[in-house]
Amino acid sequence: MPLVKKSNYDPHLLLRNGHMQTVFPAIFRAKHRLRFERERINTIDGDFLDLDWLKQGCRDLIIISHGLEGNSRRPYMTGMAQFFFENGYDVLNWNYRGCSGEPNRKPIFYHSGATYDLNEILSHAAAKYRDIYLIGFSLGGNLTLKYLGERKWPLATRVKKAVAISVPLDLSASCDRIDQRSNRLYAFNFLRSLKEKIRKKSMSFPEITRNIRLESISTLRGFDDAFTAPLHGFDNAEDYYEKNSSLYFLAGMDTPCLILNALNDPFLSPSCYPRDMGIRSEKLYMEFPGQGGHVGFSPRARTKRYWSELRAFEFIQNENYL
């Protein structure tokens, strides 16, 4: 019964709720100056992915996947990369299609269940390393878990362990949670960025905005109904959520995975804390601290490491995690 019943996360005294614990690190976290090596690879369908490497000749590789409208250089990404690199791993932070600062070539972009792109990353890297570990934040956590639970990618067996942090296991319920009035600021920022990408993409593919008024879309579900779902072959937003929520793929897991979801995460619905599944599973380690926010987990002192980094490292390093 691998469910972790008690968490040792102790938040900063001034960060009193999930919103503060989410916003503070997103705005004020110090940036890490890392000497990434940028590499561009072509995908099988004629698009490209931009990868950022930290290499030191190690045999073990950490692949880190970012969240919605994030990229490989976000502080939560570079913080995790720096910690593992300093502790003896090669690290690969990758950008989803259209997230590296340059529009991708296809009318599609990325979405929460686009495991074919994660498989491209593993295909590119697998031959160079002995053991591969996956870490995903938010959308990247959903992508990571779905990839391992689908049981259709032979390369998934090369992944020794995985960590998913602040992961919306139930996409539909979590999307509705973000669209609530109390989370309006988050939804506004996501939509502003997503709409700008659609505007730029429509210059090359005008058909994607035909008969759609971007200004009329005011929710993430509305955006997914209008763009994410039809562009990627789904009937509507609900069909997209149903077919890509990692919650429905956890039972297929053969890889030890740690899910770190704070109970005060403003983005996550109650269905993102499947305790019963964690108790029954021999592969799923679930830890649900009362505090932490969304992709937060700030340390009590600015000079300390983020708790999520320490926890991810402990899980990947130790055979007996509990």
GIHU-V351686 format. One record per backbone hydrogen bond with DSSP energy under -1.0 kcal/mol. NH is the residue of the N-H (numbers start at 0). CO is the residue of the C=O. E is the energy in kcal/mol with one decimal. If there is no record, write none. Layout:
NH;CO;E / NH;CO;E
//
This chain:
1;280;-1.2 / 3;285;-1.9 / 14;11;-1.3 / 15;13;-1.1 / 20;16;-2.4 / 22;18;-2.9 / 23;19;-2.2 / 26;22;-1.9 / 27;23;-3.2 / 28;24;-1.2 / 33;31;-1.2 / 35;33;-1.5 / 36;52;-2.1 / 38;50;-2.7 / 40;48;-2.6 / 42;46;-2.4 / 45;42;-1.8 / 48;40;-2.4 / 50;38;-3.6 / 51;92;-3.0 / 52;36;-2.4 / 53;90;-2.5 / 60;130;-2.4 / 61;89;-2.3 / 62;132;-2.9 / 63;91;-2.7 / 64;134;-2.6 / 69;66;-2.2 / 73;70;-1.3 / 76;73;-1.0 / 77;73;-2.6 / 78;74;-2.7 / 79;75;-1.4 / 80;76;-2.3 / 81;77;-2.9 / 82;78;-2.0 / 83;79;-2.0 / 84;80;-2.5 / 85;81;-2.6 / 87;84;-1.5 / 88;83;-1.8 / 89;59;-2.2 / 90;53;-2.4 / 91;61;-3.0 / 92;51;-2.8 / 93;63;-1.6 / 94;49;-2.3 / 98;95;-2.3 / 113;110;-1.5 / 114;112;-2.6 / 116;113;-1.3 / 118;114;-2.4 / 119;115;-1.4 / 120;116;-1.8 / 121;117;-2.2 / 122;118;-2.6 / 123;119;-1.9 / 124;120;-1.7 / 125;121;-2.9 / 127;124;-1.7 / 128;125;-1.4 / 129;58;-3.2 / 130;58;-1.1 / 131;157;-1.2 / 132;60;-2.5 / 133;160;-1.9 / 134;62;-2.6 / 135;162;-2.5 / 136;64;-2.4 / 137;164;-3.2 / 139;136;-2.5 / 141;137;-2.0 / 142;138;-2.5 / 143;139;-2.1 / 144;140;-2.4 / 145;141;-2.6 / 146;142;-2.2 / 147;143;-1.9 / 148;144;-1.9 / 149;145;-1.5 / 155;152;-1.9 / 156;153;-1.4 / 157;154;-2.0 / 158;155;-1.4 / 159;131;-2.9 / 161;255;-1.7 / 162;133;-2.2 / 163;257;-3.1 / 164;135;-2.9 / 165;259;-3.3 / 168;166;-1.8 / 173;169;-2.2 / 174;170;-2.4 / 175;171;-2.0 / 176;172;-1.6 / 177;173;-2.3 / 178;174;-1.9 / 179;176;-1.2 / 182;179;-1.6 / 183;180;-1.7 / 186;182;-2.1 / 187;183;-2.7 / 188;184;-2.1 / 189;185;-2.5 / 190;186;-2.8 / 191;187;-2.5 / 192;188;-1.8 / 193;189;-2.7 / 194;190;-3.0 / 195;191;-1.6 / 196;192;-1.7 / 197;193;-2.0 / 198;194;-2.5 / 199;195;-2.1 / 200;196;-2.6 / 201;197;-2.5 / 203;200;-1.2 / 204;200;-2.3 / 207;204;-1.9 / 208;205;-1.1 / 211;208;-2.0 / 215;212;-1.3 / 216;213;-1.6 / 222;218;-1.9 / 223;219;-2.7 / 224;220;-2.3 / 225;221;-2.0 / 226;222;-2.9 / 228;223;-2.9 / 230;226;-2.5 / 231;227;-1.2 / 232;229;-1.1 / 233;228;-3.0 / 239;235;-2.3 / 240;236;-2.8 / 241;237;-2.7 / 242;238;-2.0 / 244;240;-1.5 / 246;168;-2.1 / 247;244;-1.5 / 248;245;-2.1 / 251;248;-1.3 / 252;249;-1.7 / 256;282;-2.5 / 257;161;-2.3 / 258;284;-3.0 / 259;163;-2.8 / 260;286;-1.8 / 262;288;-3.3 / 264;261;-1.5 / 271;268;-2.2 / 272;269;-1.4 / 274;272;-2.2 / 277;273;-1.8 / 278;274;-2.4 / 279;275;-1.9 / 280;276;-1.8 / 284;256;-3.6 / 286;258;-2.9 / 296;291;-1.7 / 303;300;-1.9 / 306;296;-1.6 / 309;305;-1.8 / 310;306;-2.8 / 311;307;-2.3 / 312;308;-2.3 / 313;309;-2.4 / 314;310;-2.3 / 315;311;-2.3 / 316;312;-2.5 / 317;313;-2.3
//
